Amino acid sequence: MTITNSFIMIIDDNSSDLDLIKRAFEINHKSGKLLCMNNSKDALAYLMGDGVFADRENHPFPSMLITDIKMPGVDGFDILEYLQNNPTRIIIPSIVLSSSEDSDDIRTAYKLGAYSYFVKPFKYEDLCDLISLIIAYWKNTKSPLKDASGKQIITDSSGKMGARYVMPN
């Protein structure tokens, strides 16, 4: 993923936390686009391309996702589970940013495909530092090619090292 051309979805039902996370990103990541959603049910509909979110030209699939896990109704685990159960979309880097330090929550998040799990810092300065670290890390990572709907673009891997692994269509 090229973070300079990124489209980052942030999901958190706490509007105060969401505002702080958004400000931290705006300070540290001026060239990317943010979509902040405080309704996880709508966020899941967005990822699925359902209803008003079906038009991927106006509602592109995010290149990175940051989600809280403890939300009413659809929670962060549901978001991660959707991505995991749709292998052509699992390629989106997904980060959990939660106030929970519970080891079962952490294990479950990783089991459902989270790339990283961070506990929300108490101080805004620490949150800014964490967001800066996340941006620096992802700035140097590569992700598989995907189309506007977030589906993995299948390439011809004949003769390459990964050819022995079957990729989902």
C-alpha positions in Angstrom: 0.0 0.0 0.0 1.2 3.5 -0.8 0.0 5.4 2.2 0.3 8.7 0.3 -2.6 7.5 -1.9 -4.4 5.7 0.9 -8.0 5.7 1.9 -8.3 4.8 5.5 -11.6 3.8 7.2 -11.7 4.4 11.0 -14.6 2.8 12.9 -15.3 3.8 16.5 -18.7 4.3 18.2 -17.3 6.8 20.7 -17.5 10.1 18.9 -14.9 11.8 21.2 -12.4 9.0 20.5 -13.2 9.1 16.8 -12.5 12.9 16.7 -9.2 12.5 18.6 -8.1 9.7 16.2 -9.2 11.8 13.2 -7.2 14.8 14.4 -4.1 12.6 15.1 -4.3 11.3 11.5 -4.8 14.8 10.1 -1.7 16.0 11.9 0.5 13.0 10.8 -1.0 12.0 7.5 -1.9 15.0 5.4 -2.0 13.3 2.0 -4.4 10.4 2.7 -8.2 10.4 2.8 -10.1 9.4 5.9 -13.5 8.0 6.3 -14.6 8.1 10.0 -17.6 6.1 10.9 -19.2 6.0 14.3 -21.8 3.5 13.3 -20.3 0.0 12.8 -23.4 -1.3 11.1 -23.0 1.3 8.4 -19.3 0.6 8.3 -20.0 -3.1 7.6 -22.6 -2.1 4.9 -19.9 0.2 3.4 -17.4 -2.7 3.3 -20.0 -5.0 1.7 -20.9 -2.4 -0.9 -24.6 -2.6 0.2 -27.3 -0.1 -0.5 -26.1 3.5 -0.8 -22.5 2.2 -0.7 -22.8 0.1 -3.8 -21.3 2.8 -6.1 -17.6 2.1 -5.6 -16.6 5.2 -7.6 -18.2 7.4 -4.9 -17.6 4.9 -2.1 -14.2 3.3 -2.8 -13.0 0.3 -0.8 -10.6 1.4 1.9 -6.9 0.6 1.6 -6.5 0.3 5.4 -9.0 -0.1 8.2 -8.8 0.8 11.9 -11.6 -0.4 14.2 -12.5 -0.5 17.8 -13.9 -3.8 19.0 -16.4 -3.0 21.7 -19.3 -1.4 19.9 -23.1 -2.0 20.2 -24.7 -4.3 17.6 -22.0 -4.9 15.0 -18.7 -5.0 16.8 -15.1 -4.9 15.6 -15.0 -8.7 15.6 -17.9 -8.7 13.2 -16.0 -6.4 10.9 -12.8 -8.6 11.0 -14.9 -11.7 10.6 -16.6 -10.3 7.4 -13.1 -9.6 5.9 -11.8 -13.0 6.9 -14.9 -14.8 5.4 -14.4 -13.0 2.2 -10.9 -14.1 1.1 -10.8 -11.7 -1.9 -11.2 -8.8 0.6 -9.0 -10.1 3.4 -6.0 -8.3 1.9 -7.0 -5.0 3.5 -4.6 -4.3 6.4 -6.9 -4.2 9.5 -5.8 -2.7 12.8 -7.6 -2.9 16.1 -7.5 0.3 18.3 -9.4 -0.5 21.4 -9.5 0.4 25.1 -9.6 -3.3 25.9 -6.4 -5.0 27.2 -8.1 -8.3 27.6 -5.9 -11.1 26.4 -9.0 -13.0 24.9 -10.0 -9.9 22.9 -6.4 -9.6 21.6 -6.2 -13.3 20.7 -9.6 -13.2 19.0 -8.7 -10.1 17.0 -5.6 -11.8 15.6 -7.5 -15.0 15.0 -9.9 -13.0 12.9 -7.1 -11.5 10.8 -6.1 -8.3 12.5 -2.7 -7.2 11.4 -2.0 -5.3 14.6 -3.7 -4.7 18.0 -3.1 -1.4 19.9 -4.6 -0.2 23.1 -5.9 3.4 23.0 -3.5 5.6 24.8 -4.9 7.9 27.6 -3.0 11.0 26.5 -3.6 12.7 23.2 0.2 13.1 22.6 0.6 9.4 23.0 -2.2 8.8 20.5 -0.4 11.1 18.0 2.8 9.2 18.5 1.0 5.9 17.9 -0.7 7.1 14.7 2.7 8.4 13.5 4.2 5.0 14.1 1.3 3.3 12.3 1.7 5.6 9.3 5.5 5.1 9.2 5.1 1.3 9.3 2.4 1.2 6.6 4.2 3.7 4.4 6.8 0.9 3.8 4.6 -2.1 3.4 3.2 -3.6 0.2 -0.3 -5.1 -0.3 -1.7 -7.3 -3.0 -3.4 -5.5 -5.9 -7.1 -4.9 -5.6 -9.8 -3.3 -7.6 -12.1 -0.5 -6.6 -14.5 -2.9 -4.8 -11.6 -4.1 -2.7 -11.5 -7.5 -4.4 -8.0 -9.0 -4.9 -6.8 -8.8 -8.5 -5.8 -12.3 -9.5 -2.5 -12.3 -11.3 -0.7 -15.0 -13.3 1.8 -16.5 -10.9 2.9 -19.3 -13.1 6.6 -20.0 -12.6 6.7 -17.8 -9.4 7.4 -18.9 -5.9 3.7 -18.4 -4.8 2.3 -20.5 -7.7 2.0 -23.5 -5.4 -0.6 -21.7 -3.3 -4.2 -21.6 -4.6 -5.6 -18.1 -4.5 -9.3 -17.5 -4.1 -11.2 -16.0 -7.0 
